[in-house]
Amino acid sequence: MLQHKYKILISGGGTGGHIFPAIAIADALRRKLQDVDILFVGAKGRMEMEKVPLAGYPIKGLWISGFQRSFTLKNLLFPIKLIVSLIAAGRIIRRFKPDVVIGVGGYASGPIGQMAVRKGIPLILQEQNSFPGITNKLLAKKASKIFVAYEGMEKYFPEDKLILAGNPIIQNVIDIKGKEKAAYEHFELDKSKPIVLIVGGSQGARSINESVSRNLELLVMNNLQLLWQTGKNYADEARKVILEKLNGNTKKMVKVHPFINKMDLAYAVADIVVSRAGAIAISELCAVGKPVVLVPLPTAAEDHQTKNALALAEHDAAIHLKDADAPENLARIVIDLSKDENRRKQLTENIKKLSLPDSAGKIADEVIKLIKKDD
């Protein structure tokens, strides 16, 4: 008997927070299904058009962008883009003939999800944040299943469709066991001094960077080493500040990286992490179990980063610091935390409890159940 070749279409993107979970789900499906054909659909000109092919998957792009909340001429194009994208989405579905469509949020998810439902193809949604995006909210009633990363999501979605699975994360990032020695060597760090990992997402974070620059001497005076991902736009400024404010051995206490490619090594040696509160960063931090100070990006859509940070702070699993308060308070909070071993232990224990391991595998299993039921 010929084995059916399963066809799975994954749509969405716009930011790493949508793209990397989608790739993690695709990887899990590839591991679990012998014969599977996976196609991605993203928005033209967005980062998925580059990242997805690098991960080894084909992708098609739609001419779609978000609707701006303030009045702008771009909004006049929105209805035209939407119609064009719906037609293109219908064509992609007709040609590819997927068994299931998985929407991870972001602009491209909308047209693909709508056309899948119209053609009677099961739709599965994955929502990364504690406050859902507009696309997933609009598609929720028509979805077969909705995978979420936080409890209490029945406020936004039909309860009978919800499955709490956590956020799919790429496994090698959180695989940190036994990597400390390699990490000290790779980043040229001193193992006798505490290490603060500062990350502001792949683009860096201006307010976090400026808060660190402003308090550099204070942090170093308190015997802290900084492993500082600045983003490419701030790296030169950070190096300049180090030259101006530090000298001799204290310069060696601060390691500037525009982007850290080996996040597993960075997590392995971090005693404290300062981070934005994007959904994937939080899922990684729960998995590696590190004391963390979360400084949410205030301009994130629907202020979802603040809601993510509060969801952890309510469980005493992270310290939440408002972006506007970072210049004044970030250094003091980090220094106090570095001197309070019990507090660090408490935060570590609490954040680990919120970790939901192998999310991608759980989602893949449910997707496979759904498509095999229809065989």
C-alpha positions as CSV (number, residue, x, y, z in Angstrom):
1,M,0.0,0.0,0.0
2,L,1.4,3.4,-1.0
3,Q,2.0,5.7,2.0
4,H,0.3,9.0,1.8
5,K,2.7,12.0,1.6
6,Y,1.5,14.5,4.1
7,K,1.5,18.2,3.1
8,I,1.7,20.9,5.8
9,L,1.5,24.6,5.2
10,I,2.9,26.9,7.9
11,S,2.1,30.6,7.7
12,G,3.1,33.7,9.6
13,G,6.1,35.7,10.6
14,G,7.1,39.4,10.8
15,T,9.4,38.9,13.8
16,G,11.7,36.2,15.2
17,G,9.0,35.6,17.9
18,H,6.7,34.2,15.2
19,I,9.4,32.7,12.9
20,F,11.5,30.6,15.2
21,P,8.5,28.7,16.8
22,A,7.2,28.0,13.3
23,I,10.6,26.5,12.3
24,A,10.7,24.5,15.6
25,I,7.3,23.0,14.8
26,A,8.4,22.2,11.2
27,D,11.6,20.5,12.6
28,A,9.5,18.4,15.0
29,L,7.1,17.3,12.2
30,R,10.0,16.3,10.0
31,R,11.4,14.2,12.8
32,K,8.1,12.4,13.4
33,L,6.7,12.0,9.9
34,Q,8.7,9.9,7.4
35,D,7.1,11.4,4.3
36,V,6.2,15.1,4.8
37,D,6.2,18.1,2.5
38,I,6.3,21.4,4.4
39,L,5.8,24.8,2.8
40,F,6.0,28.2,4.6
41,V,4.1,31.4,3.6
42,G,5.3,34.7,4.8
43,A,5.1,38.4,4.1
44,K,7.3,39.8,1.3
45,G,10.2,41.9,2.6
46,R,9.9,40.6,6.2
47,M,12.6,38.6,8.0
48,E,11.0,35.2,7.4
49,M,11.8,35.4,3.7
50,E,15.5,35.1,4.7
51,K,15.4,33.0,7.9
52,V,13.1,30.2,6.7
53,P,15.2,29.2,3.7
54,L,18.3,29.2,6.0
55,A,16.5,26.6,8.1
56,G,16.1,24.5,5.0
57,Y,12.4,25.1,4.1
58,P,10.8,26.6,1.0
59,I,8.7,29.8,1.4
60,K,6.3,31.9,-0.7
61,G,5.7,35.5,0.1
62,L,2.4,37.5,0.2
63,W,2.1,41.2,-0.5
64,I,0.7,42.0,3.0
65,S,1.5,44.3,5.9
66,G,-0.2,45.4,9.1
67,F,-3.0,48.0,9.5
68,Q,-1.5,51.0,11.2
69,R,-3.4,52.2,14.3
70,S,-2.8,55.9,13.5
71,F,-3.9,57.4,10.3
72,T,-1.3,57.0,7.5
73,L,-1.4,56.9,3.7
74,K,-0.1,53.3,4.0
75,N,-3.6,52.3,5.3
76,L,-5.1,53.3,2.0
77,L,-3.2,50.4,0.4
78,F,-4.3,48.0,3.1
79,P,-7.6,46.8,1.5
80,I,-5.8,46.4,-1.9
81,K,-3.0,44.4,-0.3
82,L,-5.5,42.3,1.6
83,I,-7.5,41.4,-1.6
84,V,-4.3,40.6,-3.6
85,S,-3.1,38.5,-0.7
86,L,-6.3,36.5,-0.3
87,I,-6.2,35.7,-4.1
88,A,-2.6,34.7,-3.8
89,A,-3.3,32.6,-0.7
90,G,-6.1,30.8,-2.5
91,R,-3.8,30.0,-5.4
92,I,-1.0,28.7,-3.1
93,I,-3.5,26.4,-1.2
94,R,-5.1,25.2,-4.5
95,R,-1.6,24.2,-5.9
96,F,0.0,22.8,-2.7
97,K,-3.2,21.0,-1.5
98,P,-2.2,21.0,2.3
99,D,-3.7,18.4,4.7
100,V,-3.5,21.1,7.4
101,V,-2.6,24.8,7.8
102,I,-0.7,26.0,10.9
103,G,-0.9,29.8,11.6
104,V,1.7,31.2,14.0
105,G,0.5,34.8,14.0
106,G,1.8,37.8,11.9
107,Y,0.5,39.4,8.7
108,A,0.6,36.4,6.4
109,S,-1.3,34.2,8.7
110,G,-4.6,36.1,8.1
111,P,-5.1,35.5,4.4
112,I,-3.8,31.9,4.5
113,G,-5.9,31.0,7.5
114,Q,-9.1,32.5,5.9
115,M,-8.6,30.7,2.6
116,A,-7.8,27.4,4.3
117,V,-11.1,27.6,6.3
118,R,-13.0,28.5,3.2
119,K,-11.7,25.5,1.4
120,G,-12.4,23.1,4.3
121,I,-8.8,22.5,5.3
122,P,-8.2,22.2,9.1
123,L,-6.6,25.2,10.7
124,I,-4.3,25.1,13.7
125,L,-3.2,28.2,15.5
126,Q,-0.2,28.7,17.8
127,E,-0.2,31.8,20.0
128,Q,3.1,32.8,21.6
129,N,2.1,35.6,23.9
130,S,-0.1,36.0,27.0
131,F,-2.1,38.6,25.1
132,P,-3.0,37.3,21.6
133,G,-2.3,39.1,18.4
134,I,-5.1,40.4,16.2
135,T,-4.7,37.7,13.4
136,N,-5.1,34.8,15.8
137,K,-8.0,36.4,17.6
138,L,-9.8,36.9,14.2
139,L,-9.1,33.3,13.1
140,A,-9.8,31.6,16.5
141,K,-13.5,30.7,15.9
142,K,-12.7,28.9,12.7
143,A,-9.6,27.0,14.0
144,S,-9.7,23.3,14.9
145,K,-7.1,23.6,17.8
146,I,-5.3,26.6,19.4
147,F,-2.0,26.0,21.1
148,V,-1.1,28.5,23.8
149,A,1.9,29.2,26.1
150,Y,0.1,30.7,29.1
151,E,-2.7,29.7,31.4
152,G,-5.9,31.8,31.4
153,M,-6.2,32.1,27.6
154,E,-9.9,31.2,27.6
155,K,-10.4,34.9,28.1
156,Y,-9.5,35.3,24.4
157,F,-10.2,32.0,22.8
158,P,-12.9,29.3,22.8
159,E,-11.9,27.1,25.8
160,D,-12.7,23.7,24.1
161,K,-10.1,24.4,21.4
162,L,-7.2,25.3,23.8
163,I,-4.2,23.2,24.4
164,L,-1.5,24.5,26.8
165,A,1.8,23.4,25.1
166,G,4.2,26.3,25.7
167,N,6.3,28.0,23.1
168,P,8.3,25.8,20.6
169,I,11.9,26.7,20.9
170,I,14.9,25.5,18.9
171,Q,16.4,22.8,21.1
172,N,20.2,23.5,20.8
173,V,19.7,27.1,22.3
174,I,18.5,25.7,25.6
175,D,20.8,22.7,25.7
176,I,23.3,24.2,28.2
177,K,24.3,21.2,30.4
178,G,28.1,20.9,30.7
179,K,28.9,23.8,28.5
180,E,30.3,26.2,31.1
181,K,34.0,25.5,30.4
182,A,33.5,26.0,26.6
183,A,31.6,29.3,27.4
184,Y,34.3,30.8,29.6
185,E,36.8,30.2,26.9
186,H,34.6,31.3,24.0
187,F,33.6,34.6,25.6
188,E,37.0,35.0,27.5
189,L,35.3,35.3,30.9
190,D,36.7,35.0,34.4
191,K,35.0,32.1,36.2
192,S,35.6,33.7,39.6
193,K,33.3,36.7,39.0
194,P,29.5,36.8,38.5
195,I,28.3,37.2,34.9
196,V,25.4,39.3,33.9
197,L,24.0,38.5,30.4
198,I,22.3,41.5,28.8
199,V,20.1,40.9,25.7
200,G,17.7,43.1,24.1
201,G,16.4,40.9,21.3
202,S,18.2,40.5,18.0
203,Q,18.1,44.2,17.3
204,G,19.4,45.2,20.7
205,A,17.3,47.5,23.0
206,R,18.2,51.2,23.2
207,S,16.9,51.8,26.8
208,I,18.6,48.8,28.2
209,N,21.9,49.7,26.3
210,E,21.7,53.3,27.6
211,S,21.0,52.2,31.1
212,V,24.1,49.9,31.1
213,S,26.3,52.6,29.5
214,R,25.2,55.2,32.2
215,N,26.0,52.8,35.0
216,L,29.0,50.9,33.6
217,E,31.5,52.0,36.3
218,L,29.0,51.1,39.1
219,L,28.4,47.6,37.7
220,V,32.1,46.8,37.2
221,M,33.0,48.3,40.6
222,N,30.6,45.7,42.1
223,N,32.7,42.9,40.6
224,L,30.2,42.1,37.8
225,Q,31.3,40.9,34.4
226,L,28.9,41.9,31.6
227,L,28.2,39.8,28.5
228,W,26.4,42.5,26.5
229,Q,24.5,41.9,23.3
230,T,24.0,45.4,22.0
231,G,22.5,44.9,18.6
232,K,24.5,46.1,15.6
233,N,23.4,49.7,15.9
234,Y,24.8,50.3,19.4
235,A,28.0,48.2,19.3
236,D,30.3,51.1,18.4
237,E,28.7,53.4,21.0
238,A,29.1,50.7,23.7
239,R,32.8,50.2,22.8
240,K,33.3,54.0,23.0
241,V,31.7,54.2,26.4
242,I,34.0,51.4,27.7
243,L,37.1,53.3,26.5
244,E,35.9,56.5,28.1
245,K,34.8,55.1,31.5
246,L,36.9,52.0,32.1
247,N,40.6,51.4,32.2
248,G,43.1,48.5,32.7
249,N,41.6,45.3,33.9
250,T,38.1,46.8,34.3
251,K,37.9,47.0,30.4
252,K,38.2,43.2,30.3
253,M,35.1,42.9,32.5
254,V,32.8,44.0,29.7
255,K,32.4,41.8,26.5
256,V,30.4,43.6,23.8
257,H,28.8,41.5,21.0
258,P,26.5,43.1,18.4
259,F,24.8,39.6,18.2
260,I,25.4,36.4,20.2
261,N,25.3,33.4,17.9
262,K,26.0,30.9,20.6
263,M,23.2,31.7,23.0
264,D,23.5,28.2,24.6
265,L,27.0,29.1,25.8
266,A,25.8,32.6,27.0
267,Y,22.9,31.0,29.0
268,A,25.3,28.3,30.4
269,V,27.4,30.8,32.3
270,A,24.9,33.6,33.1
271,D,24.3,34.2,36.8
272,I,21.7,36.9,36.0
273,V,20.0,37.8,32.7
274,V,18.6,41.2,31.7
275,S,16.2,40.8,28.8
276,R,13.3,42.2,26.8
277,A,10.0,40.2,27.4
278,G,9.4,38.7,24.0
279,A,7.6,35.4,24.1
280,I,10.4,33.3,22.8
281,A,13.0,34.9,25.1
282,I,10.8,34.1,28.0
283,S,10.3,30.5,27.0
284,E,14.1,30.1,26.7
285,L,14.6,31.7,30.1
286,C,12.1,29.3,31.7
287,A,13.8,26.3,30.1
288,V,17.3,27.3,31.2
289,G,16.1,28.5,34.6
290,K,18.0,31.7,35.2
291,P,17.2,34.7,37.5
292,V,16.0,37.4,35.1
293,V,15.2,41.1,35.1
294,L,12.6,41.7,32.3
295,V,12.4,45.2,30.7
296,P,9.5,45.0,28.3
297,L,9.5,46.9,25.0
298,P,6.8,49.5,25.5
299,T,6.0,49.8,21.8
300,A,5.4,46.1,21.2
301,A,2.0,45.4,19.5
302,E,-0.9,45.5,22.1
303,D,1.9,46.0,24.7
304,H,2.1,42.2,24.8
305,Q,5.7,42.3,26.3
306,T,4.5,44.0,29.5
307,K,1.7,41.4,29.8
308,N,4.3,38.6,29.3
309,A,6.5,40.1,32.0
310,L,3.6,40.5,34.4
311,A,2.6,36.9,33.8
312,L,6.0,35.8,35.2
313,A,6.2,38.5,37.9
314,E,2.9,37.3,39.3
315,H,4.5,33.9,40.0
316,D,7.6,35.6,41.5
317,A,9.5,34.0,38.6
318,A,11.1,37.3,37.3
319,I,11.7,40.9,38.3
320,H,9.6,43.3,36.1
321,L,11.2,46.7,35.4
322,K,9.4,49.3,33.3
323,D,11.3,50.6,30.4
324,A,11.1,54.2,31.5
325,D,12.5,53.2,35.0
326,A,15.5,51.3,33.6
327,P,18.0,54.2,33.5
328,E,17.4,54.9,37.1
329,N,16.9,51.4,38.6
330,L,18.4,48.7,36.4
331,A,22.0,48.8,37.8
332,R,20.8,48.9,41.4
333,I,18.4,45.9,40.9
334,V,21.2,43.8,39.2
335,I,23.7,44.6,41.9
336,D,21.3,43.8,44.7
337,L,20.4,40.5,43.0
338,S,24.1,39.6,42.5
339,K,24.6,39.9,46.3
340,D,21.5,38.0,47.3
341,E,22.0,34.3,46.6
342,N,18.7,33.3,48.2
343,R,16.7,35.6,46.0
344,R,18.5,34.2,42.9
345,K,17.7,30.7,44.0
346,Q,14.0,31.6,44.6
347,L,13.7,33.2,41.1
348,T,15.4,30.2,39.5
349,E,13.1,27.7,41.1
350,N,10.0,29.6,40.3
351,I,10.9,30.3,36.6
352,K,11.8,26.6,36.1
353,K,8.2,25.6,37.2
354,L,6.8,27.6,34.3
355,S,8.8,25.7,31.7
356,L,6.8,23.5,29.4
357,P,9.3,21.2,27.7
358,D,9.2,19.9,24.2
359,S,6.4,22.2,23.1
360,A,7.2,21.6,19.4
361,G,7.0,17.8,19.9
362,K,3.6,18.1,21.6
363,I,2.2,20.4,18.9
364,A,3.6,18.1,16.1
365,D,1.9,15.1,17.8
366,E,-1.5,16.8,17.8
367,V,-1.1,17.9,14.2
368,I,-0.2,14.3,13.2
369,K,-3.3,13.0,15.1
370,L,-5.5,15.5,13.2
371,I,-4.2,14.7,9.7
372,K,-4.1,10.9,10.3
373,K,-7.7,11.0,11.5
374,D,-8.7,12.4,8.1
375,D,-6.9,9.7,6.1
